[in-house]
Amino acid sequence: MTKRRPNNRLPTGANKSLGNSLRNAHHKASRAHRIGKNDEDDIDNPAFVEKESIHYIESITDETSLEEFLAKAELADRQFTAERDSFRILDNTPTIVVPSVLDIAENVKLQDEYKDRLKIPRRPPKDAWEDLEDLKKLENENFLQWRNDLAALQQVNGLVLTPFERNLDMWRELWRVVEKSDIVIQIVDARNPLLFYSMDLDDYVKEVDPAKQTVLLLNKSDLLEEEHLKMWMDYFKEKKIQAIFWSAIENPKPTRVDEEEEEEASMSEDSESESTSTATMEQDSEVLTAETTSSDLLIRDSAALIERLKRIGMIKGVPGEKQLTVGFVGYPNVGKSSTINKLVGTKKVAVSATPGKTRHFQTIHLDEELCLCDCPGLVMPAFAFGRDEMLLNGILPVDHMRDHFGPVGLLMTRMPLNILEDAYAMMLPKEGKPSPLSLLTCLAFVRGFMSSAGIPDCSRAARLIIKDLISGKLLWVAAPPATTSQEDFDRITYRETDTERKQKGQVALEQIEKRGLLNGDEQRSKQLDANFFGEGVGTAHVKGVSRGVTKKKDGAKKHNNRNKKEKLRRIYADQ
C-alpha cells in the first residue's frame, strides 16, 4: 500500500487554483483565435479587443554608455548589426582627486562661459504638426538633438554635467504643467540653490506665455542662519529673481539664536536682582524684533505662503472668477510633495525617500481661488565639479556609491574636522593631515561597523556620513557667488565647539593605532612582505628537565603521551 500524498496547503496557479488557471488559458486561446479569424473584416468589437496595459513612467537619470547608445538608436529609429572579434580592454582603476580652490575658481569661469548652452528640451509648436504621429516624430527628433547637444557640451575639457532626465515621458509631464499653470514655482534646496536652479526653465515659461510668473522657492531654509538668508536674499534681488524662503517640515529644530535666547531666559529667571530683570526685558524686546525680521525672510506657516501666492496672482492680473493654478517643479526629494501636503493640511500626495515617487502630474483644488499642480521630479542638466559633489548633494543615490573615499575627501575640505569629531564622538590622529581613510576607519571602529575579516567597514561609514549630510544632521551651506568668500560664509555656519567632547574617542583611537588599522593597503602589503621575506634572527633556548615517568594506574589518563603536542613555555625553561 502506497503512502498517502499530503494535501497542498497553498493553491497553485495564477488565480490560486489549478482549475481556474486551465480555464483562463482556454479562454485566452479562444479569444486570440476569434481575433485572428475576424481580423480581415475589420471588426472592432470591445469583447474581442485586448485591454491596453497600463504604462508607468519611470525616471531615467544615470545611464551607462551602452544604455545611452541604445536609447539614442531607438530615438533615431536606427538598427545595427553586431561586430564580432573586436574588443578593447578598459582600465577600471578609480582615481581620487579632490579639487583645489584654484581648480574650483577656474571651473566657475568655464561654467559661466557655457551656461547659455545648458537648456531643457522644448515642446514642438502647435503649428508644426497636424496629427499625433507628426507630434511624436517631432518630439523624438527634438529630444535626440537636445541629447546630442548636451553630449557635445560634455566633451569640453573641464566641464562636468550632472545626470539629467533621459525619459521623454517625464519631460512631457513638465510641458503639461507649464501650459496649465499660471505661476510656475521651482523648488530648490536652500543649502546649495544654484545647483538645483535652472535659468532656462524660467526662459521656457516666458516662451510659452509671457504673462506667466516664475517663483523660486527655497525649501529647507530652516537649516540656514539669519545671516545666510540675508546674503542670499540680496543676491536674488540683484539678479531680479523672485525668491521665497520656506520650510516644509512641521516641527522645525530650534536654531542657534533660539537656543541662546532660551539660555539667557533661564539665567534671568534664576537671578533675583532688579537690574537683571530689567536687562532681561530689554533682551526680550530685542528677540521680538529679531523674530519679526527673520519671519519676513523665512515663511513657516502655510497660510502665509498661500496668501503670498495669491498676491502674486493678483499682480499677474488673473481674473477673480478664474481659479489660480500654481505648478510645482523641481528635482526629486527637494520637497514638492511635502510642500503641497503642508499647504493642504492633509496627506494628498505620496511622499517617499526614493526619487521618482510621483509619476504623473496631479492637480489638487485647495479652494475656489487656488489650484495646486504637482509635477514629477525632474533632474535638469546642470554644471557640477564631479560625481563626488553630486553624491554630497543627494543627486545620485548614496546606496549605489562605489567610491567612498572621494566624496568624504571633498567633505573634509569643506567642513572643519572638529565638527565631525563632535558629531560622532570620535578623535582623529593628530600626526599629519587626517585622510579619508583615517576618518572612515575611526568612525567605523567607534560605531562597530566591522567586516567579516575584522576590518572596519569604511563604505558603510561613508554612507552614514553622506546620509547625515543630506538629511541635515551635518550642515554645509554654499555661499552666494561674487558676494562673499566661502571661508567667511563658513565662519557663520560653524561656531566654536566644546573641546571636552573630543576626549571621548581617545581610547578608541589608541586601539586603532595599536592594531595598525590606519595603515592603507599599500602599507599593509609592504609590512607583510617585510615580515615574510625578512631575515629571521635565530635564538637559543634552554630545555627544561623532563620529569620522571610515574607508574600508570589502571584506568588512569595517559599524561605522558609521547606524541602529545606541548606548549613552548612548558618545554623551554627560559620562556
N, C-alpha and C positions, 0 to 999 in steps of 0.2 A: 504494500500500500504506500503510495507516494505521499510526501509531506504536503500539507495544505499550504497553498500560497497565501501570504498575508495580503490584506486589502491595502491599496494605496490610500494614504490619508489625504494627500493633495491631489485634486483632479488635474488631468493633463489637458493639453490643447490650448489654443489661443483664447477660447471662451470658457476655460476651466472645465471643459467637458469634451471627451473624445467624440461623442455623437454629434455635438454642435459643430465641432471643427470639420468633421466629414460633410455635414450638411452645408456649411458655409462654402466649403471648397466646391461642392457640386453646383451650388447656385452661382458662384463666381464663374465657373467654366461655362455654364449655360448662358449667362449674360454676355460673356465675351463672344460666344457663338452667334447669338442674336444680333449683336452689334456688327460683327463681320458680315453676316448674311444680308442685313439691310443697309449696308454702307453705300451701295451703288444707288439706292433710291433716295439718298439724302434725307432720311427720316430723322428728325430731331425730336425724339420722344424723351421727356425727362426721365422716364423709367429706364431707358437704355443708356443714358449718358452718365459716365462716371463723374463723381464729385471731384472737383479740383482740390488738391491737397493744400493745406494752409502753409503759406510761405512766411517764414520768420526771418526778420532782418538781423544779421549778426555783424557786429563791428569787427573790422579787419584793420589793424593799425601797424603791426610789425610782421613783415613777410621775409622769408628767405629769398635768396637770389633766384632759386628755381621757381618758387611760388610767384614771385613778381614777373618772371618771364612768361609763365603760363597764363597769368591774368592779362598781361598786355596782348598776348597772342589771341586770347578769347575775345578781347575788345576789338581787335583789328580783324577778326574773323579769318585768321590765317592758320594753316596746318603745316606741320613739319614732319620730317622723317628722321628716325634715329640714325646716328652716325656711330658705328662701332669701331673698336680698336683705336680709339683716340682719347687719351686721358692725360691728365696733368695732376701732379701731386701738389697739394696746397699745404702751406705751413700754418698750423693752427696754434702756434705758441703765442699766448697773450702777452702784451707788454703793458706795464703800469706806468702812466705818465700823468703827473699832476701839473696842471698849467700854472705858470708863474703869473705875477702881477703884470709883467710886460707882455706876456702872451695874451692875457685877457684884454688888455688895452688895445693891442693890435687887432684882435678878433672883433672887438666892438666897432672899430673903424671899418673893418671889412663888412660887417653886417649892415652898417649904415649905408654903405655904398650899394649893396644889392637888395635892400629892403623893398624897393619898388617892384621887384620881380617875384616877391613872395605873395602869391594870390591864391584865392579859393576858386573852385570851378563855378562857372556861370550856367544858368539855365538858358537854352536857346530862346530867342524872342518869338513871340506868338506869330509874327508874320513870316517866319522862316519855315514853317511846316504846315501841312494840311491835315494829315491824319495821324493816328497813333504810331504807325510804323515809321513814318518820317521823323516823328519826335524822338523815338527810341534810337534811331540811327544817328541823328544829330547829337543826342546826348552822349552816345558811346564815342563818337568822333571827338567831341569837345573834351570829354573826360580823358581820352587817350592822349590828346595833345597837351592837356594840363599835366598829366603824369610825365610826359616826355620833357616838358619844360622844367619841372622840378628835378628830374634826373640830370638834366644838363646843369642845373644850378648846383647840384651836389658835386659835380666834377670840378668846381672851383676850388683851388687849393686853399685850405684853411677853413672852409665853411662846413658846418655840420648841421643837418636838419633833424628836427625831432620826428619821430614816427607820426604819420598823418593817416587820416581815414582813407582807405582804399576801396571801400564798398560804395558803389554808385547809389544804391538804395538809401543809404544814410544821408547822402547829400540831397537826395530828392525830398527827404523829410525836412531838411533845413530850408529848401526853396519854398515848400508849402507854408512853413511857419512864418517866413519873411513876408510872403504875399498876403497872409491872413492877418498879420499883426499890425497895429497902429504904432506901437512902441516896441522896439527890439532891445531887450536887456541882455547884455553879455556879462555873464558871471565869471569872475576870476578869483584866484587865491590871493588874498591881500599880502601874503608874505613874499611873493615874487610875481606881482601882477603883470609885468611886461612880458613874461614868458608865456602867459596864457592869453594875452590880449592880442586880437587880430585887427589891425587897422583896415585891412582890405574888406573885412566883413561890414564895417561902417560904410565904406565906399559902395559896396554892393547894395546895401539897404537904400542908399540915396539913388542908385541907378534904377532900382525897381520903382521907387516913388520918392521924389524929393521932399514930400510932406511928412514922411515917416521920421520918427525920432529914435535916436540911439542913446542908450544909457549904459554906463559901466558900473556894475555892482560888485564891490569888493567884499566877498564873504570871508568869514573867519577874521574879521578886523578886531575882535576882542583880544586876540593874541598880541596885538601891537600896542605899544605905549602911545601916550598922547602926543609926544614929540614926533613919533613916526607918522602919525596921522596928519599932523600939520604939514610936515615936509612933503608927503605925497599929495596932499590937497593942493599945495602951492604948485607942485609940478603939473598936476592935471589942469589947473586953472591957466597955467602958462601955455599948455598945449591945446586949450579950448576943448577939453574932454569933460563931459558931464558925468561926474563920478559920485557914487553914494557908498559910504562905508556901512557895512551891515554885518550882523551876527545872527545866524540861523539856529544856534543852539538855545535850548530852553533855559538851562541853568548855567550861565557863564561862570567861569572861575574868577575869583577876585584878582584884580590887578595889583601891581606893586604899590600904587598910590593908595588903593583901598586898604591894603594891609598896614601901611604906615599910619593911615588915619585911625584904624582900629587900635593900633598900639598906643597912639597918642591919646585916644579917648579913654583907654583903660588906665593909663598913667594919670590922667587928670582926675579920674574918679577916686583913685587912691589918695591923692593929696587933699588936704583939708583947708589950705590957706585960701584967702580971698583973691590974692594976686594970681594964683594958679588957676582958679575958676574963671577969672576974667580973661586970662590968656587962652583958656580952653574955648570960651565963647568966640573969641576972635578967630581961632583956628577953625571952628565950625562954620563961621561965615565964609572964610576963605575956601573951605571944602565945598560949600554950596555953590559958590561962584565957579569953582573948577569943574564941578559936575555939570553945571549948565553949559559951560563952554565945551566940555567933552561930548555932551549929548547932541550939540549942534553938528559935530563931526560923525559920531557913531550912532547909528539907529539900531536899537534893540527891540523896540515894540513893533508888532505887525501893523497896528492901526496907524502908526506914524508913517510907515512905508507905503501903505495903501493911500493915505492922504497925499503923500508926495507924488505918487504915480498919477493920481487924479489931477493934481495941479499941472503936471507935465502934459496931460491930455488936454487940459483947458488951454494951455499955451499953444499946443499944436492946432487947436481950432476944431476939435471933434464935436459934432453937433450933440446937444444934450440928449436928444431922443435916441441916438446911436450908442450901442454898447462899446466901451473902450476895450480893445483886445491888446493884451501885453504878452509878448513872446519871450521865453527864457531860453537862451542859447549859451553853450559853453562846453568846456572839457568834461569828461566823466569825473564824478566824485568831487566836484567843486561846490556842490550844494544846491543844484537846481531843484531837485525834488524835495529836499529838506526845506528850502525857502517857500515853495508852494504849500507844503503841509503846514508850515507855521502861519502863513497868511490865511489859509482856510480855517485853521484851528483844529482840524482832524486829519487823519492819515488818508489822503485821497490818492497819493502817488506812491508806488512801491519804492523803497529806499534800500540799497544794498551796497556793501563794500566792494563788490566786484563790478568793474566797469561794464557798461552795456546792459544794465537792468531795464532801462526804458528803451523799447524797440520801435515804438511809433509815437508820433506827437499826439498829445492828449489835451483836450480843452476842458476847463473847469470854470463854471459860471459862479463867480464869487458873490455877486449881487446883480441888480439890474443895470448897474453902471459899469461893472468891471468884469472882464473875462480873462482868465489866465490860460496860456498855451505853453505846454512843456514839450521841448524838443529833445530827442535822444542826444546823449553825449557825443560830441564830435571832437576828435583830436585834429586840430587845424595845423597846417605846417608852420613851423616857427624855427628860429635860429637857436642853437644851443652850443655849449662848449664840448659836448661829448655825451656818451651814454651814462657816464657817472653822474652828471648833473640831472639827467632825466630820471634816474633812479632816486636821487635825493628829493626831487620834486613830485614823485609819485606818478610820473607819466608812464613809465614802464612798470610792469608788475614785479614786486620785490621777490616773490616766490620763484620766479623764473630767472633770478640773477645767477650768473655763473662766476663772474669775477667779483669777489667780495672785498678785495684789498683796495681797488681803485676808488670806489665811492667813499669808503671810510677815510682814505688818504685825503680826498678832496674836502671832506667834512672837517678833518683835523686842521686844515689850513684856514677854514672859515670860523671855527668855534674854538674858544680857549680850552685848553686841556683840563684846567681845574673845574670847568663846568661839567665835563664828562666824568671826572673823578667824583665830584659831589653827587651827580645824578645816579651813579651806580655803586657808590660806597666802595671805591677801589683806589689803589695807588699805582701809578706808573713808575717805571725805573727812572731815576734822576740822572744817570750817566748818559750823556749824549742826548740827541733828539729822539723822542719815542717814535717808533714806526707803527704803521697799521697792524703789523703782526704782533707787536708787544701789547697794543691796546686791546685787540680782539682776544689774545691769549689770556690777559688778566681778567677781562670781563667773562670769558667762558669759564675760567677756573673759579671765579667768585660765584657765578650763578650755577655751577655744576653742569655745564654743557660739555660733556666728555664723550669722545667716540668709544667704539668698542675696543680700540687699541690702547685706551688710557691717555689719549692726546686731546687737548682742548679743541672743541669743535668751533673753529673760527667762523665758518659760514653761518651757523646758527646765531652766533653773537652779532655778526654783521646785519643779519635780517632784523634782529631785535632793535639795534640802534636806528636803522633806517625807518622801521615802522614807528618807532617813538618820535622820530623827526617829522614824519608825515602827519601823525595824529596830534602833534603839538606839545608833547611832553618835553622834547628838546626843541629849542627855538633858534632859528636863524632867519633874519629878515633882510631882503635885498634893499639897497639904498637907491633912491631915485637918481638917474644919471644926470651929470652936469650940474648938480646942485650941491652935493656934499660927498666926501670920500667915504668909502666903505668902512675904514678904520674909525672915523668919527661917528659913523652911524652905529657901529658895534659897541661903542662905549655907552650908548644909551640902552642897548639891549642887555648887555652883561654888566652887572654890578659886582662889587667885591663880595666874595662869598666867605663863609665861616671856614677858617683853616683847621678847626678841630675835627671836622668830619673826615679829613683826609687820612687821619691815623687809623681808620677802620680797616684799610686794606694793607696795612704793614705786614701782618702775619702771612696773608695770602701771597704777597709779593716775595717774601723770603722763601716760602715753599716753592714758588715758581722758579726763582733763580737757583735754588738748590737742586731742583730736578732738571735744570737746563732746558726748560720749555720755551724760553725766549729765543733760543737759537733757531735760525732758519734751516731749511732743508739742506742748503749748501754747507752750512757749518756742521750739521749733524753728519753728513756724508764724509766730510774731512776728518771729523773726530773718530768715526767708525774706521776709516782707512788707517788712521794713525794708530789706533789700538790694535788693529788686525795685523798690519804689516810692520809694526814697530818691533825693535829688537827687545826680546824678553831678557830680563835680568834674573839669573839663577840665584837661589838662596839655599842655605843649608839648614836642616832641621835635625833635632835630636830625638830619636825614637825612644819612647818610654819603655820601662821594663815590663815585660808581659807577666801576668800573674800565673801562678801555678794552676794546673788543671785540678779541679776539685772532683771528688768522686760523685758520679752521677747516680742519683736515686731512681728507683723505678717510677715511671710516670712523670718525672720532672721535665722541665723545659730544657732545651739544648742551648744554653747560654754560650757555650764555647764552640759554636759552629765555625768551622774554618773558612767557609765561603761567604760568611756574613760580612756585608759592607759596613765598616765602622766610620765614624766621623773623624776628620783630620785632627780636631782638637783633642780627641781621645788617643790617637796614635802618636802624635808628636807632643812631647812634653813641654816644648817652649811656646806653644800656642796659647 
